[in-house]
Amino acid sequence: MSAAAPPFRLEPLGAGHDRSAFECESERQTAYFRTVAGQHNDKSISAVYVAVEIASERIAGFYTLSMFLIDAGDLPPELKPLRLPKSGYLPAVLIGRLARDSRFAGQGIGELLVVDALFQAEQAARHAAAVAVVVDAESDAARRFWLGQEFLPLPGMKDRLILPMQAVRKRLRGPA
Ligand SMILES: CC(C)(COP(=O)(O)OP(=O)(O)OC[C@H]1O[C@@H](n2cnc3c(N)ncnc32)[C@H](O)[C@@H]1OP(=O)(O)O)[C@@H](O)C(=O)NCCC(=O)NCCS
């Protein structure tokens, strides 16, 4: 007996995707996805990925990835055991945006997007090194969401959170 087909597929944003119907809880993220994401993708400002519901071809969510630099002095104390340089800038991958269409609430799409973003970030870090994945939370709710995804807050920066690449790899390996 063959396994059931997955209901969503994750892929890079392309010209064939209809972005106009996307709507999430955040007006800013909705507007970004509908009007800016395509240009950012084309100009390599952000790499945009989408989750597509296979049955309807509707976009259930998206996220963006970009190269990023983080000030070593901003790292949280939890990263001390990694013995990273204490000054200068360190390479990272930024999840600049991530949102799920409101019609797909309650289906685990947020987490699906996070896991795929971490997978892509880890793959990218194999080709151009990065010590961590960084996110900027645009609201308190978003911050709580990222804390629930094991991200650590940066001291003195309310909205910026980080997950060291070591922890990304551990999460992708799954429970031992
Ligand atoms: C944040 C967002 C992506 C979550 O998507 P979702 O599909 O509801 O998330 P999931 O159903 O996969 O939930 C995953 C986990 O996060 C938790 N979660 C979801 N939204 C949360 C919130 N606002 N605060 C705290 N936890 C939250 C869920 O309870 C779940 O936890 P569990 O595994 O312990 O049950 C979605 O609400 C959204 O698109 N919001 C608007 C844009 C936004 O704020 N993006 C965040 C980046 S700035």
Ligand as a Chemical Component Dictionary entry (heavy atoms), coordinates in Angstrom:
data_LIG
# 
_chem_comp.id                   LIG 
_chem_comp.type                 NON-POLYMER 
_chem_comp.pdbx_formal_charge   0 
_chem_comp.three_letter_code    LIG 
# 
loop_
_chem_comp_atom.comp_id 
_chem_comp_atom.atom_id 
_chem_comp_atom.alt_atom_id 
_chem_comp_atom.type_symbol 
_chem_comp_atom.charge 
_chem_comp_atom.model_Cartn_x 
_chem_comp_atom.model_Cartn_y 
_chem_comp_atom.model_Cartn_z 
_chem_comp_atom.pdbx_ordinal 
LIG C1  C1  C 0 2.669  33.295 13.035 1  
LIG C2  C2  C 0 1.987  32.395 12.015 2  
LIG C3  C3  C 0 2.942  32.115 10.840 3  
LIG C4  C4  C 0 1.623  31.056 12.697 4  
LIG O1  O1  O 0 1.086  30.194 11.728 5  
LIG P1  P1  P 0 0.160  28.949 12.141 6  
LIG O2  O2  O 0 -0.192 28.214 10.896 7  
LIG O3  O3  O 0 -0.939 29.416 12.999 8  
LIG O4  O4  O 0 1.178  28.112 13.029 9  
LIG P2  P2  P 0 1.040  26.562 13.418 10 
LIG O5  O5  O 0 -0.402 26.160 13.377 11 
LIG O6  O6  O 0 1.991  25.767 12.590 12 
LIG O7  O7  O 0 1.548  26.577 14.912 13 
LIG C5  C5  C 0 2.819  26.129 15.312 14 
LIG C6  C6  C 0 2.956  26.364 16.779 15 
LIG O8  O8  O 0 3.045  27.777 17.022 16 
LIG C7  C7  C 0 2.042  28.171 17.947 17 
LIG N1  N1  N 0 1.600  29.517 17.575 18 
LIG C8  C8  C 0 0.996  29.915 16.447 19 
LIG N2  N2  N 0 0.768  31.240 16.473 20 
LIG C9  C9  C 0 1.254  31.676 17.660 21 
LIG C10 C10 C 0 1.301  32.947 18.301 22 
LIG N3  N3  N 0 0.820  34.038 17.706 23 
LIG N4  N4  N 0 1.857  33.016 19.538 24 
LIG C11 C11 C 0 2.351  31.907 20.141 25 
LIG N5  N5  N 0 2.337  30.699 19.591 26 
LIG C12 C12 C 0 1.783  30.576 18.365 27 
LIG C13 C13 C 0 0.953  27.132 17.812 28 
LIG O9  O9  O 0 0.163  27.051 18.975 29 
LIG C14 C14 C 0 1.768  25.874 17.600 30 
LIG O10 O10 O 0 2.291  25.420 18.839 31 
LIG P3  P3  P 0 2.216  23.867 19.253 32 
LIG O11 O11 O 0 3.062  23.155 18.220 33 
LIG O12 O12 O 0 2.809  23.843 20.616 34 
LIG O13 O13 O 0 0.786  23.518 19.169 35 
LIG C15 C15 C 0 0.660  33.014 11.490 36 
LIG O14 O14 O 0 -0.172 33.349 12.576 37 
LIG C16 C16 C 0 0.863  34.258 10.640 38 
LIG O15 O15 O 0 1.067  34.158 9.425  39 
LIG N6  N6  N 0 0.807  35.445 11.283 40 
LIG C17 C17 C 0 0.961  36.720 10.588 41 
LIG C18 C18 C 0 2.388  36.967 10.159 42 
LIG C19 C19 C 0 3.396  36.816 11.284 43 
LIG O16 O16 O 0 3.196  37.268 12.400 44 
LIG N7  N7  N 0 4.509  36.146 10.971 45 
LIG C20 C20 C 0 5.574  35.880 11.923 46 
LIG C21 C21 C 0 6.891  36.345 11.395 47 
LIG S1  S1  S 0 7.165  38.091 11.581 48 
# 
loop_
_chem_comp_bond.comp_id 
_chem_comp_bond.atom_id_1 
_chem_comp_bond.atom_id_2 
_chem_comp_bond.value_order 
_chem_comp_bond.pdbx_ordinal 
LIG C1  C2  SING 1  
LIG C2  C3  SING 2  
LIG C2  C4  SING 3  
LIG C2  C15 SING 4  
LIG C4  O1  SING 5  
LIG O1  P1  SING 6  
LIG P1  O2  DOUB 7  
LIG P1  O3  SING 8  
LIG P1  O4  SING 9  
LIG O4  P2  SING 10 
LIG P2  O5  DOUB 11 
LIG P2  O6  SING 12 
LIG P2  O7  SING 13 
LIG O7  C5  SING 14 
LIG C5  C6  SING 15 
LIG C6  O8  SING 16 
LIG C6  C14 SING 17 
LIG O8  C7  SING 18 
LIG C7  N1  SING 19 
LIG C7  C13 SING 20 
LIG N1  C8  SING 21 
LIG N1  C12 SING 22 
LIG C8  N2  DOUB 23 
LIG N2  C9  SING 24 
LIG C9  C10 SING 25 
LIG C9  C12 DOUB 26 
LIG C10 N3  SING 27 
LIG C10 N4  DOUB 28 
LIG N4  C11 SING 29 
LIG C11 N5  DOUB 30 
LIG N5  C12 SING 31 
LIG C13 O9  SING 32 
LIG C13 C14 SING 33 
LIG C14 O10 SING 34 
LIG O10 P3  SING 35 
LIG P3  O11 DOUB 36 
LIG P3  O12 SING 37 
LIG P3  O13 SING 38 
LIG C15 O14 SING 39 
LIG C15 C16 SING 40 
LIG C16 O15 DOUB 41 
LIG C16 N6  SING 42 
LIG N6  C17 SING 43 
LIG C17 C18 SING 44 
LIG C18 C19 SING 45 
LIG C19 O16 DOUB 46 
LIG C19 N7  SING 47 
LIG N7  C20 SING 48 
LIG C20 C21 SING 49 
LIG C21 S1  SING 50 
# 
